[in-house]
Amino acid sequence: EVTKLRTPAHPQHELTFSVASGEIVAVAGLVGAGRTEMLETLFGVAPALGGSIRVSGEDLKVDSPISAIEAGIALAPEDRKQQGLVIDMTVLENLSLATLRRDRKKVGFLDFGKEKRISDEMIEAMRVKTPGEDQVIRYLSGGNQQKVVLGKWLAMKPKILLLDEPTRGIDVGAKSEIYSLMEELAESGVAILYVSSEMEEVLGMADRALVMHEGQMTGELSREELSEEAVMRLATGTSA
């Protein structure tokens, strides 16, 4: 539950909305609407200037990505190569990045056994096509790189998954696989909030859609209300 959230990018507007366990909620809008900035605030990259964030009924102070992760929030960013992956590291190393703090040994050393188990589990669960876990990730296709980004966070068993343009720059087949994975995650109880600029993706995947315009939440559309016309009317700030 997000109440009167003020982001550094658009401090004059307050954002209020909720996402339920097992729900897939889209955030639609045009470029510059403030969607990415909202996700970054929820993940603690750009801490909120005001308002509250509650997860499972508990008030959270999300002032850094570490505090967000500890609260069960994960973010797969739009720019996977610059922000979601370490492109010259292996599949195994990337898949275990998010769990290093959790799974380190008491004396601070890596637990290589756990690291390999997580990698094997996520490669299978995410259906990553790779010659092996030691493959350098820059040589995988965009779709498989995106699966590794998702797998890295799913190894943390998050309550809330934030996705920024989850299928940007990947082919049609890989998109279909990402959609299936999103549905499977929702069925397992994960709350998914995703930003998408693709109308087909908003209309096809969302249980509900939140629409933004210039940093403001201009409306919410139920599954039954979702249409291209309704989304565009709200995305352009047109009330009628």
C-alpha positions in Angstrom: 0.0 0.0 0.0 1.4 3.4 -1.1 -0.2 6.5 0.5 0.6 10.1 -0.6 4.0 9.1 -1.9 6.1 12.1 -3.1 9.0 11.4 -5.4 12.1 13.6 -5.9 11.3 13.8 -9.6 7.7 15.1 -9.0 7.5 16.4 -5.5 4.3 18.4 -6.1 2.2 15.3 -6.7 1.1 12.6 -4.2 0.7 9.0 -5.4 -1.7 6.6 -3.7 -2.3 3.0 -4.8 -2.1 -0.6 -3.8 -1.1 -3.9 -5.2 -2.4 -7.2 -3.8 -0.6 -10.5 -3.4 -1.0 -12.4 -6.6 -2.0 -9.4 -8.6 -0.4 -8.1 -11.8 -0.8 -4.3 -12.0 0.5 -2.2 -15.0 1.7 1.4 -14.8 0.9 3.1 -18.1 1.7 6.5 -19.4 3.8 8.4 -21.9 7.5 9.2 -21.8 8.1 11.6 -18.9 5.1 10.5 -16.9 7.3 9.7 -13.9 6.7 5.9 -14.0 10.4 4.8 -13.7 11.0 7.5 -11.0 8.1 6.0 -9.0 9.6 2.5 -9.1 13.0 3.9 -8.2 11.5 5.6 -5.1 9.7 2.4 -4.1 13.0 0.6 -4.3 14.9 3.2 -2.4 17.1 4.4 -5.2 15.7 7.9 -4.9 14.1 7.9 -1.4 10.6 9.4 -1.0 10.2 13.0 0.1 6.9 12.1 1.9 4.1 9.6 2.2 4.1 6.0 3.4 4.8 2.5 2.1 3.3 -0.5 3.8 4.0 -4.1 3.0 1.9 -6.8 4.6 0.5 -4.2 7.0 3.8 -2.9 8.2 5.1 0.6 7.7 8.4 0.7 5.9 11.2 3.3 5.7 12.6 2.5 2.2 15.6 4.8 2.1 18.0 2.5 0.2 17.8 -0.6 -2.1 19.1 -2.7 0.8 16.1 -1.6 3.0 13.8 -2.4 0.1 15.3 -5.8 -0.4 15.0 -6.6 3.3 11.3 -5.7 3.1 10.8 -8.1 0.2 10.8 -5.6 -2.7 12.8 -6.3 -5.9 13.3 -4.2 -9.0 14.2 -5.3 -12.5 15.3 -2.1 -14.2 14.6 -1.1 -17.8 18.3 -1.0 -18.7 19.3 -4.5 -17.9 22.9 -4.2 -19.3 23.8 -1.1 -17.3 21.7 -1.6 -14.2 20.4 -5.2 -14.0 23.5 -7.3 -14.8 27.2 -7.3 -14.6 27.7 -8.0 -18.2 31.2 -9.5 -18.1 30.4 -11.9 -15.3 29.0 -15.4 -15.7 25.4 -16.6 -15.5 26.1 -18.2 -12.2 27.6 -15.0 -10.7 24.8 -12.8 -11.9 22.1 -15.2 -10.6 23.6 -15.2 -7.1 24.4 -11.4 -6.9 21.2 -10.5 -4.9 21.6 -13.3 -2.4 25.3 -12.8 -1.6 24.6 -10.8 1.6 22.0 -13.3 2.8 23.9 -16.5 2.0 27.5 -15.5 3.0 29.2 -17.5 5.6 29.5 -16.1 9.1 33.1 -15.1 8.6 32.2 -13.1 5.5 33.3 -15.6 2.8 31.1 -16.7 -0.1 29.3 -20.0 0.2 30.1 -21.5 -3.2 27.8 -24.5 -2.7 24.8 -22.3 -2.1 25.8 -20.1 -5.0 25.8 -23.1 -7.4 22.5 -24.4 -6.0 20.8 -21.1 -6.6 22.2 -20.8 -10.1 21.1 -24.4 -11.0 17.6 -23.8 -9.5 17.1 -20.4 -11.3 18.4 -21.6 -14.7 15.8 -24.4 -14.6 13.0 -22.3 -13.1 13.5 -19.4 -15.5 14.2 -21.7 -18.5 17.4 -19.8 -19.3 19.0 -21.0 -22.5 22.7 -21.1 -21.9 25.6 -23.5 -22.7 26.3 -23.6 -19.0 26.4 -21.6 -15.8 29.9 -20.4 -16.5 28.8 -18.7 -19.8 29.7 -14.9 -19.7 26.3 -13.3 -19.8 27.0 -10.7 -22.5 26.9 -13.6 -25.0 23.3 -14.6 -24.2 20.3 -13.3 -26.1 18.4 -10.3 -24.7 15.5 -12.5 -23.7 17.8 -14.9 -21.7 19.6 -12.0 -20.1 16.2 -10.7 -18.9 15.4 -14.1 -17.5 18.7 -13.9 -15.5 17.7 -10.5 -14.2 14.4 -11.9 -13.0 16.0 -15.0 -11.6 18.5 -13.1 -9.6 15.7 -11.4 -7.7 13.4 -14.4 -7.5 16.2 -16.3 -5.6 15.4 -13.7 -2.9 11.8 -14.9 -2.8 10.4 -11.3 -2.9 6.9 -10.3 -1.9 6.7 -7.5 -4.5 8.4 -7.5 -7.9 8.8 -4.2 -9.7 9.4 -4.5 -13.4 10.4 -1.6 -15.6 9.7 -2.3 -19.3 10.2 -6.1 -18.7 10.2 -7.1 -22.4 12.0 -4.1 -23.9 14.4 -5.2 -26.7 13.6 -8.9 -26.7 12.0 -11.0 -29.5 8.4 -12.2 -29.6 9.2 -15.7 -28.4 11.1 -14.5 -25.4 8.3 -12.0 -24.6 5.8 -14.8 -24.4 8.1 -16.7 -22.0 8.4 -13.6 -19.8 4.6 -13.2 -19.7 4.2 -16.8 -18.7 6.8 -16.4 -15.9 5.0 -13.3 -14.7 1.7 -15.2 -14.5 3.4 -18.1 -12.7 4.9 -15.7 -10.1 1.5 -14.1 -9.5 -0.1 -17.5 -9.0 2.6 -18.2 -6.4 1.5 -15.0 -4.5 4.0 -12.4 -5.7 2.6 -8.9 -6.2 3.8 -7.6 -9.5 3.9 -3.9 -10.5 5.2 -3.3 -14.0 5.8 -0.3 -16.2 5.2 -0.8 -19.9 5.0 1.5 -22.9 3.5 -1.3 -25.0 -0.2 -1.0 -25.2 -0.6 -4.7 -26.1 1.4 -5.6 -22.9 -0.8 -3.4 -20.7 -4.1 -4.7 -22.1 -3.0 -8.3 -22.3 -1.3 -8.8 -18.9 -2.8 -6.4 -16.4 -5.4 -7.2 -13.8 -5.6 -3.5 -13.3 -3.8 -0.5 -14.8 -2.6 2.7 -13.0 -2.1 5.6 -15.5 0.3 8.5 -15.0 0.7 11.9 -16.6 3.5 14.3 -15.7 4.1 12.7 -12.3 0.5 12.5 -11.3 -1.7 9.4 -11.0 -4.6 10.4 -13.3 -6.7 7.2 -13.0 -7.0 3.5 -12.4 -8.7 1.1 -14.8 -10.1 -2.3 -13.9 -9.7 -5.3 -16.2 -13.2 -4.6 -17.6 -12.4 -0.9 -18.1 -9.1 -1.4 -19.9 -9.0 -0.2 -23.5 -6.5 1.7 -25.6 -8.8 4.7 -25.7 -9.3 4.8 -21.9 -5.5 4.5 -21.2 -4.6 7.2 -23.7 -7.2 9.6 -22.4 -5.7 9.3 -18.9 -2.1 9.2 -20.2 -2.6 12.6 -21.9 -4.3 14.2 -19.0 -7.6 14.4 -20.8 -10.6 14.1 -18.4 -13.3 13.5 -21.0 
